[in-house]
Amino acid sequence: MESDNNLNISPNSDQNASLQNPVNQELGSLDSKKIIKKEGRVIEALPNAFFKVLLDDGSEIIGFLSGKMRLNRIKILTGDKVTLEMSPYDEKKGRIVYRLK
């Protein structure tokens, strides 16, 4: 039987590496230079806080409420003008970040 002294446990093992890696902390967030901001008008409300939005350039995308808008209970209705943030990789979906008056 081997003793516990022979176990090879280091502070930089694979389990701890993911906690210390700064890339994993920013996973899913885009650089602010890469985000595309567009304005559009809500044409239909869909389930689960999703909306069909007609952009000013004529394209139609699916928009969802951002976390801050959900927390502050900002209501979006059909006909509201909104600002969206979109990823350059998927221009069919966008995050609704502001409701214009």
Backbone atoms as SQL, in Angstrom:
CREATE TABLE atoms (id INTEGER PRIMARY KEY, chain TEXT, resi INTEGER, resn TEXT, atom TEXT, x REAL, y REAL, z REAL);
INSERT INTO atoms VALUES
  (1, 'A', 1, 'MET', 'N', 0.841, -1.172, 0.000),
  (2, 'A', 1, 'MET', 'CA', 0.000, 0.000, 0.000),
  (3, 'A', 1, 'MET', 'C', 0.890, 1.241, 0.000),
  (4, 'A', 2, 'GLU', 'N', 0.579, 2.174, -0.865),
  (5, 'A', 2, 'GLU', 'CA', 1.374, 3.389, -0.968),
  (6, 'A', 2, 'GLU', 'C', 0.912, 4.406, 0.066),
  (7, 'A', 3, 'SER', 'N', 1.812, 5.212, 0.480),
  (8, 'A', 3, 'SER', 'CA', 1.461, 6.238, 1.456),
  (9, 'A', 3, 'SER', 'C', 0.887, 7.462, 0.746),
  (10, 'A', 4, 'ASP', 'N', 0.279, 8.341, 1.507),
  (11, 'A', 4, 'ASP', 'CA', -0.315, 9.556, 0.948),
  (12, 'A', 4, 'ASP', 'C', 0.733, 10.540, 0.469),
  (13, 'A', 5, 'ASN', 'N', 1.956, 10.365, 0.864),
  (14, 'A', 5, 'ASN', 'CA', 3.017, 11.279, 0.459),
  (15, 'A', 5, 'ASN', 'C', 3.350, 11.159, -1.023),
  (16, 'A', 6, 'ASN', 'N', 3.003, 10.052, -1.643),
  (17, 'A', 6, 'ASN', 'CA', 3.332, 9.835, -3.049),
  (18, 'A', 6, 'ASN', 'C', 2.293, 10.426, -3.996),
  (19, 'A', 7, 'LEU', 'N', 1.222, 10.971, -3.486),
  (20, 'A', 7, 'LEU', 'CA', 0.210, 11.577, -4.355),
  (21, 'A', 7, 'LEU', 'C', 0.768, 12.842, -4.973),
  (22, 'A', 8, 'ASN', 'N', 0.537, 12.997, -6.247),
  (23, 'A', 8, 'ASN', 'CA', 1.064, 14.157, -6.967),
  (24, 'A', 8, 'ASN', 'C', -0.034, 15.206, -7.087),
  (25, 'A', 9, 'ILE', 'N', -0.179, 16.020, -6.077),
  (26, 'A', 9, 'ILE', 'CA', -1.183, 17.084, -6.090),
  (27, 'A', 9, 'ILE', 'C', -0.448, 18.411, -6.075),
  (28, 'A', 10, 'SER', 'N', -0.658, 19.165, -7.103),
  (29, 'A', 10, 'SER', 'CA', -0.013, 20.471, -7.174),
  (30, 'A', 10, 'SER', 'C', -1.081, 21.550, -7.224),
  (31, 'A', 11, 'PRO', 'N', -0.756, 22.769, -6.835),
  (32, 'A', 11, 'PRO', 'CA', -1.763, 23.839, -6.864),
  (33, 'A', 11, 'PRO', 'C', -2.194, 24.193, -8.282),
  (34, 'A', 12, 'ASN', 'N', -1.413, 23.822, -9.279),
  (35, 'A', 12, 'ASN', 'CA', -1.761, 24.134, -10.663),
  (36, 'A', 12, 'ASN', 'C', -2.264, 22.904, -11.402),
  (37, 'A', 13, 'SER', 'N', -2.992, 22.040, -10.728),
  (38, 'A', 13, 'SER', 'CA', -3.542, 20.871, -11.396),
  (39, 'A', 13, 'SER', 'C', -4.654, 21.302, -12.345),
  (40, 'A', 14, 'ASP', 'N', -5.149, 20.382, -13.151),
  (41, 'A', 14, 'ASP', 'CA', -6.171, 20.698, -14.151),
  (42, 'A', 14, 'ASP', 'C', -7.458, 21.219, -13.521),
  (43, 'A', 15, 'GLN', 'N', -7.777, 20.753, -12.325),
  (44, 'A', 15, 'GLN', 'CA', -9.003, 21.203, -11.677),
  (45, 'A', 15, 'GLN', 'C', -8.918, 22.668, -11.288),
  (46, 'A', 16, 'ASN', 'N', -7.764, 23.113, -10.837),
  (47, 'A', 16, 'ASN', 'CA', -7.602, 24.498, -10.409),
  (48, 'A', 16, 'ASN', 'C', -7.274, 25.429, -11.562),
  (49, 'A', 17, 'ALA', 'N', -6.817, 24.892, -12.678),
  (50, 'A', 17, 'ALA', 'CA', -6.401, 25.734, -13.801),
  (51, 'A', 17, 'ALA', 'C', -7.576, 26.506, -14.376),
  (52, 'A', 18, 'SER', 'N', -8.752, 25.891, -14.425),
  (53, 'A', 18, 'SER', 'CA', -9.897, 26.592, -15.002),
  (54, 'A', 18, 'SER', 'C', -10.346, 27.752, -14.122),
  (55, 'A', 19, 'LEU', 'N', -10.090, 27.665, -12.815),
  (56, 'A', 19, 'LEU', 'CA', -10.478, 28.747, -11.921),
  (57, 'A', 19, 'LEU', 'C', -9.535, 29.938, -12.032),
  (58, 'A', 20, 'GLN', 'N', -8.275, 29.675, -12.380),
  (59, 'A', 20, 'GLN', 'CA', -7.288, 30.734, -12.432),
  (60, 'A', 20, 'GLN', 'C', -7.146, 31.343, -13.815),
  (61, 'A', 21, 'ASN', 'N', -7.703, 30.725, -14.828),
  (62, 'A', 21, 'ASN', 'CA', -7.530, 31.184, -16.199),
  (63, 'A', 21, 'ASN', 'C', -8.425, 32.391, -16.463),
  (64, 'A', 22, 'PRO', 'N', -7.868, 33.557, -16.770),
  (65, 'A', 22, 'PRO', 'CA', -8.706, 34.742, -16.994),
  (66, 'A', 22, 'PRO', 'C', -9.566, 34.640, -18.245),
  (67, 'A', 23, 'VAL', 'N', -9.198, 33.778, -19.187),
  (68, 'A', 23, 'VAL', 'CA', -10.005, 33.620, -20.401),
  (69, 'A', 23, 'VAL', 'C', -11.356, 33.013, -20.056),
  (70, 'A', 24, 'ASN', 'N', -11.389, 32.056, -19.109),
  (71, 'A', 24, 'ASN', 'CA', -12.640, 31.425, -18.726),
  (72, 'A', 24, 'ASN', 'C', -13.580, 32.395, -18.020),
  (73, 'A', 25, 'GLN', 'N', -13.041, 33.406, -17.365),
  (74, 'A', 25, 'GLN', 'CA', -13.892, 34.376, -16.690),
  (75, 'A', 25, 'GLN', 'C', -14.628, 35.247, -17.694),
  (76, 'A', 26, 'GLU', 'N', -14.049, 35.462, -18.858),
  (77, 'A', 26, 'GLU', 'CA', -14.655, 36.318, -19.862),
  (78, 'A', 26, 'GLU', 'C', -15.346, 35.515, -20.952),
  (79, 'A', 27, 'LEU', 'N', -15.570, 34.238, -20.718),
  (80, 'A', 27, 'LEU', 'CA', -16.184, 33.388, -21.721),
  (81, 'A', 27, 'LEU', 'C', -17.584, 33.892, -22.034),
  (82, 'A', 28, 'GLY', 'N', -17.888, 34.078, -23.277),
  (83, 'A', 28, 'GLY', 'CA', -19.203, 34.526, -23.681),
  (84, 'A', 28, 'GLY', 'C', -19.328, 36.021, -23.832),
  (85, 'A', 29, 'SER', 'N', -18.394, 36.793, -23.327),
  (86, 'A', 29, 'SER', 'CA', -18.480, 38.236, -23.479),
  (87, 'A', 29, 'SER', 'C', -17.645, 38.671, -24.671),
  (88, 'A', 30, 'LEU', 'N', -18.174, 39.584, -25.431),
  (89, 'A', 30, 'LEU', 'CA', -17.472, 40.102, -26.595),
  (90, 'A', 30, 'LEU', 'C', -16.822, 41.428, -26.259),
  (91, 'A', 31, 'ASP', 'N', -15.779, 41.732, -26.946),
  (92, 'A', 31, 'ASP', 'CA', -15.131, 43.023, -26.806),
  (93, 'A', 31, 'ASP', 'C', -16.107, 44.090, -27.288),
  (94, 'A', 32, 'SER', 'N', -16.137, 45.230, -26.625),
  (95, 'A', 32, 'SER', 'CA', -17.105, 46.270, -26.978),
  (96, 'A', 32, 'SER', 'C', -16.889, 46.791, -28.393),
  (97, 'A', 33, 'LYS', 'N', -15.710, 46.596, -28.956),
  (98, 'A', 33, 'LYS', 'CA', -15.458, 47.037, -30.325),
  (99, 'A', 33, 'LYS', 'C', -16.146, 46.138, -31.344),
  (100, 'A', 34, 'LYS', 'N', -16.422, 44.886, -30.975),
  (101, 'A', 34, 'LYS', 'CA', -17.005, 43.931, -31.912),
  (102, 'A', 34, 'LYS', 'C', -18.529, 43.928, -31.889),
  (103, 'A', 35, 'ILE', 'N', -19.140, 44.522, -30.881),
  (104, 'A', 35, 'ILE', 'CA', -20.598, 44.511, -30.764),
  (105, 'A', 35, 'ILE', 'C', -21.203, 45.477, -31.769),
  (106, 'A', 36, 'ILE', 'N', -22.242, 45.015, -32.458),
  (107, 'A', 36, 'ILE', 'CA', -22.950, 45.842, -33.431),
  (108, 'A', 36, 'ILE', 'C', -24.213, 46.367, -32.762),
  (109, 'A', 37, 'LYS', 'N', -24.394, 47.682, -32.747),
  (110, 'A', 37, 'LYS', 'CA', -25.606, 48.287, -32.175),
  (111, 'A', 37, 'LYS', 'C', -26.505, 48.745, -33.310),
  (112, 'A', 38, 'LYS', 'N', -27.787, 48.351, -33.233),
  (113, 'A', 38, 'LYS', 'CA', -28.773, 48.757, -34.233),
  (114, 'A', 38, 'LYS', 'C', -30.072, 49.102, -33.530),
  (115, 'A', 39, 'GLU', 'N', -30.903, 49.862, -34.236),
  (116, 'A', 39, 'GLU', 'CA', -32.217, 50.215, -33.704),
  (117, 'A', 39, 'GLU', 'C', -33.287, 49.576, -34.564),
  (118, 'A', 40, 'GLY', 'N', -34.421, 49.304, -33.935),
  (119, 'A', 40, 'GLY', 'CA', -35.525, 48.700, -34.655),
  (120, 'A', 40, 'GLY', 'C', -36.818, 48.879, -33.889),
  (121, 'A', 41, 'ARG', 'N', -37.891, 48.332, -34.462),
  (122, 'A', 41, 'ARG', 'CA', -39.217, 48.432, -33.863),
  (123, 'A', 41, 'ARG', 'C', -39.752, 47.029, -33.605),
  (124, 'A', 42, 'VAL', 'N', -40.310, 46.817, -32.402),
  (125, 'A', 42, 'VAL', 'CA', -40.868, 45.516, -32.029),
  (126, 'A', 42, 'VAL', 'C', -42.158, 45.306, -32.811),
  (127, 'A', 43, 'ILE', 'N', -42.238, 44.178, -33.526),
  (128, 'A', 43, 'ILE', 'CA', -43.444, 43.904, -34.310),
  (129, 'A', 43, 'ILE', 'C', -44.272, 42.766, -33.729),
  (130, 'A', 44, 'GLU', 'N', -43.651, 41.952, -32.844),
  (131, 'A', 44, 'GLU', 'CA', -44.402, 40.854, -32.244),
  (132, 'A', 44, 'GLU', 'C', -43.729, 40.418, -30.948),
  (133, 'A', 45, 'ALA', 'N', -44.546, 40.151, -29.923),
  (134, 'A', 45, 'ALA', 'CA', -44.030, 39.620, -28.660),
  (135, 'A', 45, 'ALA', 'C', -44.141, 38.101, -28.694),
  (136, 'A', 46, 'LEU', 'N', -43.048, 37.422, -28.371),
  (137, 'A', 46, 'LEU', 'CA', -42.990, 35.968, -28.365),
  (138, 'A', 46, 'LEU', 'C', -42.856, 35.489, -26.921),
  (139, 'A', 47, 'PRO', 'N', -43.041, 34.193, -26.657),
  (140, 'A', 47, 'PRO', 'CA', -42.898, 33.692, -25.281),
  (141, 'A', 47, 'PRO', 'C', -41.477, 33.855, -24.744),
  (142, 'A', 48, 'ASN', 'N', -41.356, 33.845, -23.417),
  (143, 'A', 48, 'ASN', 'CA', -40.077, 33.880, -22.697),
  (144, 'A', 48, 'ASN', 'C', -39.264, 35.134, -22.971),
  (145, 'A', 49, 'ALA', 'N', -39.895, 36.268, -23.031),
  (146, 'A', 49, 'ALA', 'CA', -39.225, 37.566, -23.199),
  (147, 'A', 49, 'ALA', 'C', -38.432, 37.648, -24.497),
  (148, 'A', 50, 'PHE', 'N', -38.909, 36.995, -25.534),
  (149, 'A', 50, 'PHE', 'CA', -38.341, 37.125, -26.874),
  (150, 'A', 50, 'PHE', 'C', -39.268, 38.002, -27.699),
  (151, 'A', 51, 'PHE', 'N', -38.698, 38.715, -28.663),
  (152, 'A', 51, 'PHE', 'CA', -39.470, 39.627, -29.490),
  (153, 'A', 51, 'PHE', 'C', -38.994, 39.539, -30.931),
  (154, 'A', 52, 'LYS', 'N', -39.924, 39.717, -31.846),
  (155, 'A', 52, 'LYS', 'CA', -39.567, 39.828, -33.251),
  (156, 'A', 52, 'LYS', 'C', -39.390, 41.313, -33.529),
  (157, 'A', 53, 'VAL', 'N', -38.216, 41.696, -34.029),
  (158, 'A', 53, 'VAL', 'CA', -37.864, 43.102, -34.208),
  (159, 'A', 53, 'VAL', 'C', -37.559, 43.359, -35.676),
  (160, 'A', 54, 'LEU', 'N', -38.152, 44.420, -36.210),
  (161, 'A', 54, 'LEU', 'CA', -37.870, 44.869, -37.572),
  (162, 'A', 54, 'LEU', 'C', -36.856, 45.996, -37.471),
  (163, 'A', 55, 'LEU', 'N', -35.649, 45.751, -37.992),
  (164, 'A', 55, 'LEU', 'CA', -34.585, 46.750, -37.920),
  (165, 'A', 55, 'LEU', 'C', -34.827, 47.863, -38.921),
  (166, 'A', 56, 'ASP', 'N', -34.137, 48.982, -38.714),
  (167, 'A', 56, 'ASP', 'CA', -34.290, 50.131, -39.605),
  (168, 'A', 56, 'ASP', 'C', -33.833, 49.824, -41.028),
  (169, 'A', 57, 'ASP', 'N', -32.922, 48.849, -41.186),
  (170, 'A', 57, 'ASP', 'CA', -32.453, 48.499, -42.525),
  (171, 'A', 57, 'ASP', 'C', -33.373, 47.509, -43.233),
  (172, 'A', 58, 'GLY', 'N', -34.466, 47.082, -42.584),
  (173, 'A', 58, 'GLY', 'CA', -35.460, 46.219, -43.209),
  (174, 'A', 58, 'GLY', 'C', -35.353, 44.750, -42.843),
  (175, 'A', 59, 'SER', 'N', -34.302, 44.336, -42.165),
  (176, 'A', 59, 'SER', 'CA', -34.171, 42.930, -41.789),
  (177, 'A', 59, 'SER', 'C', -34.948, 42.655, -40.500),
  (178, 'A', 60, 'GLU', 'N', -35.351, 41.400, -40.338),
  (179, 'A', 60, 'GLU', 'CA', -36.155, 40.989, -39.196),
  (180, 'A', 60, 'GLU', 'C', -35.339, 40.007, -38.360),
  (181, 'A', 61, 'ILE', 'N', -35.213, 40.271, -37.055),
  (182, 'A', 61, 'ILE', 'CA', -34.427, 39.403, -36.180),
  (183, 'A', 61, 'ILE', 'C', -35.212, 39.092, -34.912),
  (184, 'A', 62, 'ILE', 'N', -34.684, 38.151, -34.131),
  (185, 'A', 62, 'ILE', 'CA', -35.249, 37.807, -32.832),
  (186, 'A', 62, 'ILE', 'C', -34.434, 38.540, -31.765),
  (187, 'A', 63, 'GLY', 'N', -35.120, 39.272, -30.896),
  (188, 'A', 63, 'GLY', 'CA', -34.457, 39.994, -29.818),
  (189, 'A', 63, 'GLY', 'C', -34.898, 39.448, -28.474),
  (190, 'A', 64, 'PHE', 'N', -34.001, 39.459, -27.506),
  (191, 'A', 64, 'PHE', 'CA', -34.340, 39.032, -26.153),
  (192, 'A', 64, 'PHE', 'C', -33.909, 40.108, -25.173),
  (193, 'A', 65, 'LEU', 'N', -34.583, 40.171, -24.034),
  (194, 'A', 65, 'LEU', 'CA', -34.302, 41.202, -23.036),
  (195, 'A', 65, 'LEU', 'C', -32.961, 40.959, -22.357),
  (196, 'A', 66, 'SER', 'N', -32.227, 42.032, -22.131),
  (197, 'A', 66, 'SER', 'CA', -30.972, 41.921, -21.386),
  (198, 'A', 66, 'SER', 'C', -31.290, 41.717, -19.907),
  (199, 'A', 67, 'GLY', 'N', -30.292, 41.284, -19.166),
  (200, 'A', 67, 'GLY', 'CA', -30.483, 40.999, -17.747),
  (201, 'A', 67, 'GLY', 'C', -30.885, 42.214, -16.934),
  (202, 'A', 68, 'LYS', 'N', -30.300, 43.374, -17.226),
  (203, 'A', 68, 'LYS', 'CA', -30.638, 44.586, -16.477),
  (204, 'A', 68, 'LYS', 'C', -32.076, 45.011, -16.745),
  (205, 'A', 69, 'MET', 'N', -32.553, 44.802, -17.961),
  (206, 'A', 69, 'MET', 'CA', -33.937, 45.169, -18.258),
  (207, 'A', 69, 'MET', 'C', -34.904, 44.223, -17.556),
  (208, 'A', 70, 'ARG', 'N', -34.525, 42.957, -17.422),
  (209, 'A', 70, 'ARG', 'CA', -35.368, 42.013, -16.685),
  (210, 'A', 70, 'ARG', 'C', -35.407, 42.373, -15.199),
  (211, 'A', 71, 'LEU', 'N', -34.237, 42.683, -14.630),
  (212, 'A', 71, 'LEU', 'CA', -34.175, 43.012, -13.206),
  (213, 'A', 71, 'LEU', 'C', -34.962, 44.276, -12.883),
  (214, 'A', 72, 'ASN', 'N', -34.904, 45.263, -13.752),
  (215, 'A', 72, 'ASN', 'CA', -35.617, 46.520, -13.526),
  (216, 'A', 72, 'ASN', 'C', -37.044, 46.491, -14.051),
  (217, 'A', 73, 'ARG', 'N', -37.464, 45.349, -14.550),
  (218, 'A', 73, 'ARG', 'CA', -38.836, 45.111, -15.022),
  (219, 'A', 73, 'ARG', 'C', -39.282, 46.137, -16.055),
  (220, 'A', 74, 'ILE', 'N', -38.421, 46.389, -17.030),
  (221, 'A', 74, 'ILE', 'CA', -38.762, 47.272, -18.139),
  (222, 'A', 74, 'ILE', 'C', -39.677, 46.499, -19.076),
  (223, 'A', 75, 'LYS', 'N', -40.845, 47.020, -19.336),
  (224, 'A', 75, 'LYS', 'CA', -41.816, 46.347, -20.193),
  (225, 'A', 75, 'LYS', 'C', -41.618, 46.773, -21.639),
  (226, 'A', 76, 'ILE', 'N', -41.649, 45.818, -22.534),
  (227, 'A', 76, 'ILE', 'CA', -41.546, 46.065, -23.968),
  (228, 'A', 76, 'ILE', 'C', -42.870, 45.648, -24.590),
  (229, 'A', 77, 'LEU', 'N', -43.457, 46.539, -25.369),
  (230, 'A', 77, 'LEU', 'CA', -44.726, 46.265, -26.032),
  (231, 'A', 77, 'LEU', 'C', -44.547, 46.336, -27.538),
  (232, 'A', 78, 'THR', 'N', -45.501, 45.774, -28.247),
  (233, 'A', 78, 'THR', 'CA', -45.480, 45.846, -29.705),
  (234, 'A', 78, 'THR', 'C', -45.533, 47.305, -30.130),
  (235, 'A', 79, 'GLY', 'N', -44.648, 47.679, -31.041),
  (236, 'A', 79, 'GLY', 'CA', -44.581, 49.052, -31.521),
  (237, 'A', 79, 'GLY', 'C', -43.488, 49.880, -30.871),
  (238, 'A', 80, 'ASP', 'N', -42.888, 49.387, -29.785),
  (239, 'A', 80, 'ASP', 'CA', -41.809, 50.124, -29.118),
  (240, 'A', 80, 'ASP', 'C', -40.557, 50.136, -29.982),
  (241, 'A', 81, 'LYS', 'N', -39.849, 51.257, -29.947),
  (242, 'A', 81, 'LYS', 'CA', -38.565, 51.364, -30.633),
  (243, 'A', 81, 'LYS', 'C', -37.483, 50.979, -29.632),
  (244, 'A', 82, 'VAL', 'N', -36.572, 50.080, -30.037),
  (245, 'A', 82, 'VAL', 'CA', -35.568, 49.538, -29.129),
  (246, 'A', 82, 'VAL', 'C', -34.176, 49.607, -29.755),
  (247, 'A', 83, 'THR', 'N', -33.168, 49.568, -28.887),
  (248, 'A', 83, 'THR', 'CA', -31.773, 49.460, -29.313),
  (249, 'A', 83, 'THR', 'C', -31.306, 48.047, -29.007),
  (250, 'A', 84, 'LEU', 'N', -30.654, 47.416, -29.986),
  (251, 'A', 84, 'LEU', 'CA', -30.174, 46.048, -29.835),
  (252, 'A', 84, 'LEU', 'C', -28.662, 45.989, -29.957),
  (253, 'A', 85, 'GLU', 'N', -28.065, 45.035, -29.256),
  (254, 'A', 85, 'GLU', 'CA', -26.650, 44.708, -29.422),
  (255, 'A', 85, 'GLU', 'C', -26.593, 43.337, -30.071),
  (256, 'A', 86, 'MET', 'N', -25.814, 43.243, -31.154),
  (257, 'A', 86, 'MET', 'CA', -25.731, 41.986, -31.882),
  (258, 'A', 86, 'MET', 'C', -24.278, 41.567, -32.031),
  (259, 'A', 87, 'SER', 'N', -24.073, 40.265, -32.074),
  (260, 'A', 87, 'SER', 'CA', -22.750, 39.712, -32.309),
  (261, 'A', 87, 'SER', 'C', -22.481, 39.706, -33.815),
  (262, 'A', 88, 'PRO', 'N', -21.260, 39.951, -34.233),
  (263, 'A', 88, 'PRO', 'CA', -20.966, 39.883, -35.666),
  (264, 'A', 88, 'PRO', 'C', -21.031, 38.454, -36.203),
  (265, 'A', 89, 'TYR', 'N', -21.072, 37.461, -35.326),
  (266, 'A', 89, 'TYR', 'CA', -21.088, 36.068, -35.747),
  (267, 'A', 89, 'TYR', 'C', -22.500, 35.554, -36.006),
  (268, 'A', 90, 'ASP', 'N', -23.505, 36.123, -35.339),
  (269, 'A', 90, 'ASP', 'CA', -24.886, 35.689, -35.525),
  (270, 'A', 90, 'ASP', 'C', -25.764, 36.932, -35.583),
  (271, 'A', 91, 'GLU', 'N', -26.087, 37.356, -36.773),
  (272, 'A', 91, 'GLU', 'CA', -26.859, 38.586, -36.943),
  (273, 'A', 91, 'GLU', 'C', -28.356, 38.328, -37.039),
  (274, 'A', 92, 'LYS', 'N', -28.812, 37.150, -36.633),
  (275, 'A', 92, 'LYS', 'CA', -30.241, 36.850, -36.604),
  (276, 'A', 92, 'LYS', 'C', -30.816, 36.967, -35.201),
  (277, 'A', 93, 'LYS', 'N', -29.946, 37.159, -34.198),
  (278, 'A', 93, 'LYS', 'CA', -30.379, 37.317, -32.812),
  (279, 'A', 93, 'LYS', 'C', -29.713, 38.548, -32.225),
  (280, 'A', 94, 'GLY', 'N', -30.411, 39.191, -31.291),
  (281, 'A', 94, 'GLY', 'CA', -29.840, 40.365, -30.651),
  (282, 'A', 94, 'GLY', 'C', -30.371, 40.539, -29.244),
  (283, 'A', 95, 'ARG', 'N', -29.619, 41.262, -28.437),
  (284, 'A', 95, 'ARG', 'CA', -30.003, 41.535, -27.055),
  (285, 'A', 95, 'ARG', 'C', -30.575, 42.939, -26.988),
  (286, 'A', 96, 'ILE', 'N', -31.804, 43.068, -26.504),
  (287, 'A', 96, 'ILE', 'CA', -32.449, 44.375, -26.360),
  (288, 'A', 96, 'ILE', 'C', -31.884, 45.031, -25.105),
  (289, 'A', 97, 'VAL', 'N', -31.209, 46.170, -25.286),
  (290, 'A', 97, 'VAL', 'CA', -30.547, 46.823, -24.156),
  (291, 'A', 97, 'VAL', 'C', -31.194, 48.146, -23.771),
  (292, 'A', 98, 'TYR', 'N', -32.063, 48.697, -24.629),
  (293, 'A', 98, 'TYR', 'CA', -32.658, 49.995, -24.324),
  (294, 'A', 98, 'TYR', 'C', -33.983, 50.139, -25.059),
  (295, 'A', 99, 'ARG', 'N', -34.973, 50.697, -24.357),
  (296, 'A', 99, 'ARG', 'CA', -36.257, 51.009, -24.982),
  (297, 'A', 99, 'ARG', 'C', -36.316, 52.512, -25.191),
  (298, 'A', 100, 'LEU', 'N', -36.427, 52.927, -26.440),
  (299, 'A', 100, 'LEU', 'CA', -36.494, 54.352, -26.767),
  (300, 'A', 100, 'LEU', 'C', -37.910, 54.856, -26.570),
  (301, 'A', 101, 'LYS', 'N', -38.037, 56.151, -26.353),
  (302, 'A', 101, 'LYS', 'CA', -39.371, 56.726, -26.152),
  (303, 'A', 101, 'LYS', 'C', -39.958, 57.223, -27.439);
